[in-house]
Amino acid sequence: SLVSPTAAEQFGTWLCQPALAGKRLDVQVDVSVVPAHWAQKWPKKLASSHGETGYVVMKQSFDPKRKKALAKIGVMASNLHCPVENLKPMRTLFVPHIHAGRESISERAVRVVVIGPDVAGNNQHLGQYARVMPLKSQLKDTVQVRFALPEGGIGMFPLFSLCRA
C-alpha cells in the first residue's frame, strides 16, 4: 500500500527507502513543527536553520529509529544533525530573475531523484536519477522526466514523487 506523500514527509519516512541510499537529495529544513521527542532538547542551531536548504547523502538506507539525519545545509555546507521529520524534499529552485525568486522543478530541466510512485502507482523507478522535461501542456502537479542512462526512457510522475538532486 502507498503511504501518502504528506504522511511520508511529516514522519520523515520518505528518507527511509533503501533505493535512496547513496543518492544526493536536496532538502529544506522545516522546523514549523517540533517533533514530540525533541520538545525538551531543541537545539538553537536547528531553530535558526528554518527555511535553509542543503542536501543529504545517506551511505545506507536510513534507519527510522535513529531519528536524525546528517544534512549539509547552507552556502557553507555546514553539518546539521536534523530530525528526519524536519527535512523536506526540495521541489523548487532559486531563479533570481523571477518575481518570487523560486520556481517549481516542473518548470526547468533539472536533475531529480524519484522518491515515490509514478502516475500509475508503480514504484519501479524509486531511487533513479532523471531530468525533468518541462512541457507547456503538462499539468502543474504532473511532471515528465527522462531517466539517466543506462536505462533511459521517459516517465510521468506526480510532483510529490520527485526530489531535486
Backbone as a printed PyTorch tensor [residue, N CA C, xyz], in Angstrom:
tensor([[[  0.8400,  -1.1890,   0.0000],
         [  0.0000,   0.0000,   0.0000],
         [  0.8770,   1.2420,   0.0000]],

        [[  0.3920,   2.2920,  -0.6210],
         [  1.1540,   3.5260,  -0.7230],
         [  0.8880,   4.4020,   0.4890]],

        [[  1.9450,   4.9700,   1.0320],
         [  1.8110,   5.9450,   2.1060],
         [  1.6370,   7.2930,   1.4360]],

        [[  0.7170,   8.0930,   1.9300],
         [  0.5150,   9.4000,   1.2980],
         [  1.7930,  10.2200,   1.4080]],

        [[  2.0810,  11.0270,   0.3900],
         [  3.3130,  11.8150,   0.4260],
         [  3.3440,  12.7610,   1.6170]],

        [[  2.1820,  13.2690,   2.0070],
         [  2.1330,  14.1740,   3.1510],
         [  2.5570,  13.4450,   4.4140]],

        [[  2.0380,  12.2400,   4.6270],
         [  2.4110,  11.4650,   5.8150],
         [  3.8780,  11.0640,   5.7590]],

        [[  4.3540,  10.6580,   4.5870],
         [  5.7550,  10.2480,   4.4440],
         [  6.6940,  11.4030,   4.7730]],

        [[  6.3290,  12.6090,   4.3780],
         [  7.1570,  13.7770,   4.6850],
         [  6.9860,  14.2010,   6.1360]],

        [[  5.7750,  14.1170,   6.6460],
         [  5.5140,  14.5210,   8.0290],
         [  6.3170,  13.6770,   9.0120]],

        [[  6.4250,  12.3870,   8.7500],
         [  7.1210,  11.4990,   9.6760],
         [  8.5450,  11.1770,   9.2440]],

        [[  8.9860,  11.7210,   8.1230],
         [ 10.3550,  11.5090,   7.6680],
         [ 10.5950,  10.1650,   7.0160]],

        [[  9.5380,   9.3850,   6.7950],
         [  9.7300,   8.0440,   6.2360],
         [ 10.1370,   8.0750,   4.7710]],

        [[  9.9760,   9.2040,   4.0950],
         [ 10.4060,   9.2890,   2.6910],
         [ 11.9000,   9.0490,   2.5780]],

        [[ 12.6670,   9.3500,   3.6340],
         [ 14.1170,   9.1430,   3.6260],
         [ 14.5170,   7.7000,   3.9320]],

        [[ 13.5670,   6.8670,   4.3310],
         [ 13.8780,   5.5030,   4.7840],
         [ 13.8280,   4.4580,   3.6760]],

        [[ 13.6380,   4.8650,   2.4520],
         [ 13.5440,   3.9150,   1.3480],
         [ 14.9410,   3.4400,   0.9490]],

        [[ 15.2000,   2.1320,   0.9650],
         [ 16.5310,   1.6110,   0.6250],
         [ 17.0470,   2.0910,  -0.7310]],

        [[ 16.1560,   2.3370,  -1.6820],
         [ 16.5850,   2.7690,  -3.0200],
         [ 17.2260,   4.1600,  -3.0060]],

        [[ 17.0740,   4.9050,  -1.9130],
         [ 17.6430,   6.2550,  -1.8400],
         [ 19.0500,   6.2770,  -1.2550]],

        [[ 19.5400,   5.1240,  -0.8050],
         [ 20.9040,   5.0580,  -0.2640],
         [ 21.9020,   5.4650,  -1.3390]],

        [[ 22.8240,   6.3450,  -0.9650],
         [ 23.8580,   6.7910,  -1.8880],
         [ 23.4270,   7.8960,  -2.8350]],

        [[ 22.1780,   8.3120,  -2.7740],
         [ 21.6800,   9.3780,  -3.6570],
         [ 21.7960,  10.7240,  -2.9560]],

        [[ 22.1110,  11.7500,  -3.7310],
         [ 22.1160,  13.1150,  -3.1950],
         [ 20.6920,  13.6490,  -3.3120]],

        [[ 20.1320,  14.0620,  -2.1880],
         [ 18.7700,  14.5790,  -2.1490],
         [ 18.7960,  16.0030,  -1.6160]],

        [[ 18.3090,  16.9500,  -2.3850],
         [ 18.2490,  18.3310,  -1.9190],
         [ 17.0670,  18.4680,  -0.9660]],

        [[ 17.3150,  19.1010,   0.1750],
         [ 16.3010,  19.2000,   1.2270],
         [ 16.1740,  20.6360,   1.7180]],

        [[ 15.0570,  20.8850,   2.3900],
         [ 14.8440,  22.1610,   3.0620],
         [ 14.4820,  21.8630,   4.5070]],

        [[ 15.0600,  22.6380,   5.4200],
         [ 14.7740,  22.4740,   6.8440],
         [ 13.4570,  23.1830,   7.1480]],

        [[ 12.5280,  22.4410,   7.7360],
         [ 11.2330,  22.9960,   8.1250],
         [ 11.0260,  22.6910,   9.6000]],

        [[ 11.2090,  23.6930,  10.4460],
         [ 11.0490,  23.4790,  11.8850],
         [  9.7670,  24.1340,  12.3970]],

        [[  8.7680,  24.2420,  11.5220],
         [  7.4990,  24.8250,  11.9460],
         [  6.7800,  23.9150,  12.9420]],

        [[  7.1020,  22.6270,  12.9260],
         [  6.5480,  21.6840,  13.8950],
         [  7.7100,  20.9760,  14.5810]],

        [[  7.7310,  21.0360,  15.9110],
         [  8.7840,  20.3790,  16.6840],
         [  8.3080,  18.9750,  17.0370]],

        [[  9.0500,  17.9280,  16.6130],
         [  8.6510,  16.5640,  16.9720],
         [  8.5910,  16.3990,  18.4950]],

        [[  7.6130,  15.6420,  18.9810],
         [  7.4050,  15.4700,  20.4230],
         [  8.6620,  14.9890,  21.1370]],

        [[  9.4130,  14.0640,  20.5230],
         [ 10.6030,  13.5260,  21.1810],
         [ 11.7470,  14.5390,  21.2530]],

        [[ 11.5650,  15.7230,  20.6560],
         [ 12.5960,  16.7700,  20.6980],
         [ 12.1830,  17.9520,  21.5670]],

        [[ 10.9710,  17.9420,  22.0860],
         [ 10.4070,  19.1230,  22.7470],
         [ 11.3260,  19.7400,  23.8040]],

        [[ 12.0010,  18.9260,  24.5940],
         [ 12.8350,  19.4390,  25.6880],
         [ 14.2530,  19.7950,  25.2700]],

        [[ 14.7030,  19.3230,  24.1270],
         [ 16.1200,  19.4980,  23.7690],
         [ 16.3080,  20.0440,  22.3560]],

        [[ 15.4840,  20.9970,  21.9920],
         [ 15.5230,  21.5640,  20.6440],
         [ 16.7230,  22.4900,  20.5140]],

        [[ 17.7170,  22.1510,  19.6720],
         [ 18.9340,  22.9680,  19.5670],
         [ 18.6960,  24.3230,  18.8890]],

        [[ 19.3950,  25.3470,  19.3830],
         [ 19.2690,  26.6970,  18.8010],
         [ 19.6920,  26.7060,  17.3400]],

        [[ 20.7540,  25.9440,  17.0140],
         [ 21.2350,  25.9150,  15.6290],
         [ 20.1360,  25.4210,  14.6950]],

        [[ 19.3620,  24.4560,  15.1730],
         [ 18.2800,  23.9080,  14.3600],
         [ 17.1690,  24.9410,  14.1810]],

        [[ 16.8050,  25.6130,  15.2650],
         [ 15.7480,  26.6280,  15.2000],
         [ 16.1190,  27.7380,  14.2280]],

        [[ 17.3870,  28.1180,  14.2130],
         [ 17.8150,  29.2100,  13.3330],
         [ 18.0060,  28.7470,  11.8860]],

        [[ 17.8730,  27.4530,  11.6260],
         [ 18.0590,  26.9180,  10.2720],
         [ 16.7560,  26.7870,   9.4930]],

        [[ 15.6400,  27.2150,  10.0900],
         [ 14.3440,  27.0860,   9.4130],
         [ 14.3830,  27.7670,   8.0420]],

        [[ 13.9560,  27.0400,   7.0150],
         [ 13.9180,  27.5700,   5.6590],
         [ 15.2110,  27.4000,   4.8830]],

        [[ 16.2940,  27.0410,   5.5750],
         [ 17.5810,  26.8470,   4.8900],
         [ 17.4940,  25.6190,   3.9910]],

        [[ 18.2960,  25.6240,   2.9460],
         [ 18.3300,  24.4860,   2.0350],
         [ 19.7100,  23.8510,   2.0450]],

        [[ 19.7570,  22.6070,   1.6440],
         [ 21.0120,  21.8780,   1.5850],
         [ 20.7760,  20.5170,   0.9680]],

        [[ 21.5650,  19.5480,   1.3920],
         [ 21.3960,  18.2110,   0.8260],
         [ 21.7770,  17.1550,   1.8510]],

        [[ 21.3330,  15.9480,   1.5710],
         [ 21.6740,  14.7970,   2.3930],
         [ 22.0730,  13.6690,   1.4480]],

        [[ 23.1210,  12.9290,   1.8280],
         [ 23.5320,  11.7250,   1.1050],
         [ 23.7130,  10.6520,   2.1700]],

        [[ 22.8890,   9.6250,   2.1120],
         [ 22.9790,   8.5580,   3.1060],
         [ 23.7660,   7.3960,   2.5330]],

        [[ 24.7460,   6.9220,   3.2930],
         [ 25.5710,   5.8050,   2.8180],
         [ 24.7600,   4.5200,   2.7040]],

        [[ 23.7670,   4.3900,   3.5640],
         [ 22.8920,   3.2170,   3.5320],
         [ 21.4740,   3.7030,   3.7870]],

        [[ 20.5090,   2.8190,   3.6320],
         [ 19.1390,   3.2720,   3.8420],
         [ 18.9990,   3.7620,   5.2770]],

        [[ 18.2300,   4.7990,   5.4500],
         [ 18.0990,   5.4580,   6.7390],
         [ 17.2820,   4.6020,   7.6880]],

        [[ 17.7640,   4.4500,   8.9020],
         [ 17.0630,   3.6930,   9.9320],
         [ 16.1360,   4.6530,  10.6770]],

        [[ 14.8250,   4.4550,  10.5950],
         [ 13.9030,   5.3970,  11.2380],
         [ 14.0770,   5.4830,  12.7530]],

        [[ 14.6790,   4.4810,  13.3710],
         [ 14.8940,   4.5180,  14.8240],
         [ 15.9530,   5.5410,  15.2120]],

        [[ 16.8220,   5.9220,  14.2580],
         [ 17.8790,   6.8940,  14.5620],
         [ 17.3290,   8.2910,  14.7820]],

        [[ 16.2130,   8.5870,  14.2210],
         [ 15.5010,   9.8500,  14.3920],
         [ 16.1510,  11.0710,  13.7530]],

        [[ 17.4810,  11.0610,  13.5520],
         [ 18.1430,  12.2300,  12.9820],
         [ 18.9400,  11.8320,  11.7530]],

        [[ 19.0910,  12.7730,  10.8430],
         [ 19.9330,  12.5770,   9.6650],
         [ 20.9520,  13.7080,   9.6340]],

        [[ 22.1150,  13.4330,   9.0780],
         [ 23.1360,  14.4570,   8.9140],
         [ 22.9250,  15.1190,   7.5640]],

        [[ 22.6750,  16.4080,   7.5810],
         [ 22.4660,  17.1590,   6.3450],
         [ 23.5330,  18.2350,   6.2250]],

        [[ 23.8980,  18.5570,   5.0090],
         [ 24.7930,  19.6850,   4.7240],
         [ 23.8780,  20.8440,   4.3480]],

        [[ 23.9180,  21.9070,   5.1450],
         [ 22.9520,  22.9910,   4.9990],
         [ 23.6470,  24.3250,   4.7600]],

        [[ 23.0670,  25.1250,   3.8750],
         [ 23.5220,  26.4910,   3.6540],
         [ 24.6810,  26.6020,   2.6880]],

        [[ 25.0720,  27.8370,   2.4340],
         [ 26.1270,  28.1390,   1.4720],
         [ 27.4390,  27.4730,   1.8590]],

        [[ 27.7320,  27.4160,   3.1490],
         [ 28.9880,  26.8390,   3.6190],
         [ 28.8930,  25.3250,   3.8190]],

        [[ 27.7540,  24.7330,   3.5110],
         [ 27.5200,  23.2870,   3.6710],
         [ 27.8750,  22.8300,   5.0830]],

        [[ 27.3650,  23.5620,   6.0740],
         [ 27.5920,  23.2090,   7.4770],
         [ 26.8610,  21.9210,   7.8160]],

        [[ 27.4690,  21.1220,   8.6890],
         [ 26.8010,  19.9120,   9.1550],
         [ 25.6520,  20.2870,  10.0770]],

        [[ 24.5200,  19.6330,   9.9100],
         [ 23.3710,  19.8420,  10.7720],
         [ 22.7350,  18.4880,  11.0340]],

        [[ 22.7060,  18.0870,  12.2940],
         [ 22.0040,  16.8600,  12.6720],
         [ 20.5540,  17.2610,  12.8900]],

        [[ 19.7020,  16.8030,  12.0080],
         [ 18.3230,  17.2770,  11.9710],
         [ 17.3550,  16.1030,  12.0810]],

        [[ 16.2760,  16.2600,  12.8640],
         [ 15.2560,  15.2140,  12.8810],
         [ 14.7240,  14.9970,  11.4600]],

        [[ 14.5410,  13.7490,  11.0900],
         [ 14.1070,  13.4550,   9.7230],
         [ 12.7560,  14.0840,   9.3960]],

        [[ 11.9120,  14.2610,  10.4100],
         [ 10.6080,  14.8860,  10.1700],
         [ 10.7480,  16.3220,   9.6790]],

        [[ 11.8910,  16.9290,   9.9500],
         [ 12.0910,  18.3380,   9.6050],
         [ 12.9050,  18.5380,   8.3330]],

        [[ 13.2160,  17.4580,   7.6270],
         [ 13.8860,  17.5570,   6.3280],
         [ 12.8580,  17.2550,   5.2450]],

        [[ 12.5610,  18.2430,   4.4420],
         [ 11.5480,  18.1030,   3.3940],
         [ 12.2230,  18.0720,   2.0280]],

        [[ 11.7120,  17.2450,   1.1030],
         [ 12.3030,  17.1960,  -0.2410],
         [ 12.1100,  18.5270,  -0.9680]],

        [[ 13.1640,  18.9710,  -1.6490],
         [ 13.0920,  20.2290,  -2.4090],
         [ 12.3720,  19.9910,  -3.7320]],

        [[ 11.4050,  20.8380,  -4.0080],
         [ 10.6730,  20.7710,  -5.2760],
         [ 10.6500,  22.1310,  -5.9610]],

        [[ 11.5110,  23.0120,  -5.4770],
         [ 11.6460,  24.3270,  -6.0960],
         [ 13.1230,  24.5980,  -6.3230]],

        [[ 13.4000,  25.6330,  -7.1010],
         [ 14.7780,  26.0650,  -7.2710],
         [ 14.7970,  27.5830,  -7.3130]],

        [[ 15.9310,  28.1410,  -6.9550],
         [ 16.0820,  29.5890,  -6.9200],
         [ 16.3540,  30.1020,  -8.3220]],

        [[ 15.5420,  31.0400,  -8.7590],
         [ 15.7180,  31.6720, -10.0700],
         [ 15.6600,  33.1810,  -9.8350]],

        [[ 16.8190,  33.8600,  -9.8380],
         [ 16.8770,  35.2670,  -9.4350],
         [ 15.9740,  36.2230, -10.2130]],

        [[ 15.7670,  35.9980, -11.4990],
         [ 15.0370,  36.9780, -12.3070],
         [ 13.5140,  36.8520, -12.2510]],

        [[ 12.9780,  35.8540, -11.5420],
         [ 11.5160,  35.7700, -11.4600],
         [ 11.0340,  36.4690, -10.1910]],

        [[  9.7830,  36.8680, -10.1800],
         [  9.2230,  37.6950,  -9.1100],
         [  9.4150,  37.0910,  -7.7130]],

        [[  8.9870,  35.8690,  -7.5070],
         [  9.0550,  35.2610,  -6.1740],
         [ 10.4370,  34.6990,  -5.8590]],

        [[ 11.2910,  34.5630,  -6.8750],
         [ 12.6310,  34.0270,  -6.6380],
         [ 12.6970,  32.5160,  -6.6700]],

        [[ 11.5530,  31.8380,  -6.5530],
         [ 11.5230,  30.3740,  -6.5590],
         [ 10.5830,  29.8960,  -7.6510]],

        [[ 10.9410,  28.7550,  -8.2180],
         [ 10.1510,  28.1850,  -9.3070],
         [ 10.0550,  26.6810,  -9.0730]],

        [[  8.9410,  26.0880,  -9.4590],
         [  8.7610,  24.6470,  -9.3170],
         [  9.7570,  23.8950, -10.1970]],

        [[ 10.2000,  22.7370,  -9.7180],
         [ 11.1060,  21.9130, -10.5280],
         [ 10.4270,  21.4410, -11.8070]],

        [[  9.1010,  21.5080, -11.8640],
         [  8.3850,  21.0810, -13.0750],
         [  8.6030,  22.0430, -14.2400]],

        [[  9.1440,  23.2280, -13.9650],
         [  9.2800,  24.2540, -14.9960],
         [ 10.6860,  24.3800, -15.5690]],

        [[ 11.6300,  23.5900, -15.0780],
         [ 13.0210,  23.6720, -15.5490],
         [ 13.5820,  22.2720, -15.7600]],

        [[ 14.5610,  22.1570, -16.6440],
         [ 15.2200,  20.8650, -16.8990],
         [ 16.2680,  20.6270, -15.8120]],

        [[ 15.8050,  20.2160, -14.6380],
         [ 16.6980,  19.9850, -13.5020],
         [ 16.7920,  18.4950, -13.1950]],

        [[ 17.8930,  18.1200, -12.5150],
         [ 18.0760,  16.7300, -12.1130],
         [ 17.2360,  16.4600, -10.8710]],

        [[ 16.5820,  15.3070, -10.8700],
         [ 15.7450,  14.8900,  -9.7460],
         [ 16.0350,  13.4280,  -9.4120]],

        [[ 15.5920,  13.0270,  -8.2270],
         [ 15.5950,  11.6180,  -7.8330],
         [ 14.1400,  11.2350,  -7.6110]],

        [[ 13.7550,  10.0700,  -8.0860],
         [ 12.3950,   9.5740,  -7.8840],
         [ 12.2840,   9.0700,  -6.4460]],

        [[ 11.3300,   9.6490,  -5.6770],
         [ 11.1430,   9.2550,  -4.2750],
         [  9.7610,   8.6610,  -4.0230]],

        [[  8.9630,   8.5220,  -5.0760],
         [  7.6170,   7.9900,  -4.9170],
         [  7.1280,   7.3640,  -6.2110]],

        [[  5.8680,   6.9320,  -6.2230],
         [  5.3220,   6.2230,  -7.3830],
         [  5.0830,   7.1300,  -8.5850]],

        [[  5.0490,   6.5040,  -9.7830],
         [  4.6880,   7.2520, -10.9910],
         [  3.1710,   7.4620, -11.0070]],

        [[  2.6460,   8.0770, -12.0650],
         [  1.2140,   8.3920, -12.1090],
         [  0.3340,   7.1400, -12.1050]],

        [[  0.8970,   5.9870, -12.4810],
         [  0.1400,   4.7300, -12.4640],
         [  0.2580,   4.0120, -11.1170]],

        [[  1.0400,   4.5840, -10.1840],
         [  1.1970,   3.9710,  -8.8640],
         [  2.3430,   2.9850,  -8.7700]],

        [[  3.1780,   2.8920,  -9.8110],
         [  4.3020,   1.9500,  -9.8090],
         [  5.5200,   2.5510,  -9.1080]],

        [[  6.2190,   1.7110,  -8.3420],
         [  7.4090,   2.1530,  -7.6080],
         [  8.7080,   1.6400,  -8.2180]],

        [[  8.6790,   1.1510,  -9.4450],
         [  9.8580,   0.5190, -10.0390],
         [ 11.0200,   1.4830, -10.2590]],

        [[ 10.7760,   2.7840, -10.2610],
         [ 11.8420,   3.7520, -10.5370],
         [ 12.3820,   4.4350,  -9.2780]],

        [[ 11.9650,   3.9720,  -8.0950],
         [ 12.4420,   4.5850,  -6.8510],
         [ 13.9610,   4.6560,  -6.8340]],

        [[ 14.4860,   5.8180,  -6.4730],
         [ 15.9280,   5.9870,  -6.3410],
         [ 16.6530,   6.2950,  -7.6320]],

        [[ 15.9550,   6.3320,  -8.7500],
         [ 16.6270,   6.6110, -10.0260],
         [ 16.7430,   8.1140, -10.2570]],

        [[ 17.8870,   8.4970, -10.8300],
         [ 18.0650,   9.8810, -11.2550],
         [ 17.3490,  10.0850, -12.5800]],

        [[ 16.8290,  11.2880, -12.7680],
         [ 16.1640,  11.6410, -14.0220],
         [ 16.3130,  13.1470, -14.2240]],

        [[ 15.9510,  13.5930, -15.4130],
         [ 15.9510,  15.0310, -15.7170],
         [ 14.5340,  15.4210, -16.1120]],

        [[ 14.0410,  16.4990, -15.5070],
         [ 12.7040,  16.9980, -15.8210],
         [ 12.6720,  17.4700, -17.2730]],

        [[ 11.5900,  17.1320, -17.9520],
         [ 11.3620,  17.5890, -19.3260],
         [ 10.1630,  18.5350, -19.2920]],

        [[ 10.4090,  19.8360, -19.0970],
         [  9.2820,  20.7750, -18.9770],
         [  8.4350,  20.7920, -20.2500]],

        [[  7.1470,  20.6880, -20.0700],
         [  6.2080,  20.7230, -21.1910],
         [  5.1730,  21.8020, -20.9150]],

        [[  4.9050,  22.6250, -21.8900],
         [  3.9120,  23.6920, -21.7010],
         [  2.5210,  23.1120, -21.4450]],

        [[  2.2630,  21.9350, -22.0010],
         [  0.9290,  21.3530, -21.8950],
         [  0.7170,  20.5240, -20.6280]],

        [[  1.7870,  20.2680, -19.8620],
         [  1.6110,  19.3710, -18.7160],
         [  0.8920,  20.0550, -17.5550]],

        [[  0.2230,  19.2500, -16.7710],
         [ -0.4330,  19.7500, -15.5710],
         [  0.6430,  20.1930, -14.5840]],

        [[  0.3400,  21.1610, -13.7620],
         [  1.3310,  21.7110, -12.8350],
         [  1.8260,  20.6630, -11.8260]],

        [[  0.9700,  19.7160, -11.4610],
         [  1.3480,  18.7270, -10.4570],
         [  1.8450,  17.4140, -11.0500]],

        [[  1.9570,  17.3320, -12.3800],
         [  2.4500,  16.1320, -13.0520],
         [  3.6600,  16.5180, -13.8870]],

        [[  4.7060,  15.7060, -13.7840],
         [  5.9790,  16.0610, -14.4090],
         [  6.4780,  14.9140, -15.2850]],

        [[  6.9250,  15.2460, -16.4960],
         [  7.5480,  14.2490, -17.3700],
         [  9.0510,  14.2940, -17.1470]],

        [[  9.6640,  13.1140, -17.0250],
         [ 11.1130,  13.0390, -16.8180],
         [ 11.7430,  12.0580, -17.7970]],

        [[ 13.0390,  12.2760, -18.0490],
         [ 13.8330,  11.3210, -18.8270],
         [ 14.8370,  10.7250, -17.8520]],

        [[ 14.8440,   9.3940, -17.7630],
         [ 15.7390,   8.7150, -16.8320],
         [ 17.1790,   8.7690, -17.3070]],

        [[ 18.0860,   8.7800, -16.3420],
         [ 19.5150,   8.7600, -16.6550],
         [ 19.8650,   7.4240, -17.2950]],

        [[ 20.9340,   7.4160, -18.0480],
         [ 21.4190,   6.1730, -18.6570],
         [ 21.9440,   5.2650, -17.5620]],

        [[ 22.0000,   3.9810, -17.7050],
         [ 21.8230,   3.2140, -18.9280],
         [ 20.3630,   2.9460, -19.2820]],

        [[ 19.4340,   3.0740, -18.3300],
         [ 18.0510,   2.7330, -18.6340],
         [ 17.4260,   3.6880, -19.6410]],

        [[ 17.6170,   4.9900, -19.4310],
         [ 16.9650,   5.9610, -20.2980],
         [ 15.4610,   5.8490, -20.1700]],

        [[ 14.7530,   6.2610, -21.1750],
         [ 13.2970,   6.1640, -21.1530],
         [ 12.6590,   7.3780, -20.5060]],

        [[ 11.3420,   7.4240, -20.6100],
         [ 10.5700,   8.5650, -20.1310],
         [  9.5170,   8.0740, -19.1530]],

        [[  9.2100,   8.8830, -18.1530],
         [  8.1720,   8.5500, -17.1910],
         [  7.3800,   9.7850, -16.8020]],

        [[  6.1750,   9.5670, -16.2770],
         [  5.3230,  10.6520, -15.7840],
         [  5.1160,  10.4520, -14.2890]],

        [[  5.3490,  11.5170, -13.5310],
         [  5.2870,  11.4320, -12.0780],
         [  4.5140,  12.5970, -11.4850]],

        [[  3.7950,  12.3220, -10.3860],
         [  3.2500,  13.4450,  -9.6290],
         [  4.4380,  14.2270,  -9.0570]],

        [[  4.2930,  15.5130,  -8.9210],
         [  5.3720,  16.3450,  -8.4050],
         [  5.8650,  15.8470,  -7.0470]],

        [[  4.9440,  15.3550,  -6.1960],
         [  5.3410,  14.8990,  -4.8610],
         [  6.2310,  13.6580,  -4.8860]],

        [[  6.3680,  12.9980,  -6.0360],
         [  7.2150,  11.8030,  -6.1430],
         [  8.6350,  12.1190,  -6.5840]],

        [[  8.9620,  13.4020,  -6.6660],
         [ 10.2900,  13.8080,  -7.1300],
         [ 10.9520,  14.7190,  -6.1040]],

        [[ 12.2660,  14.6290,  -6.0380],
         [ 13.0650,  15.4880,  -5.1690],
         [ 14.2320,  16.0130,  -5.9880]],

        [[ 14.4780,  17.3090,  -5.9100],
         [ 15.6190,  17.8840,  -6.6290],
         [ 16.8980,  17.2220,  -6.1500]],

        [[ 17.8280,  17.0150,  -7.0780],
         [ 19.0760,  16.3300,  -6.7260],
         [ 20.2750,  17.1310,  -7.1930]]])
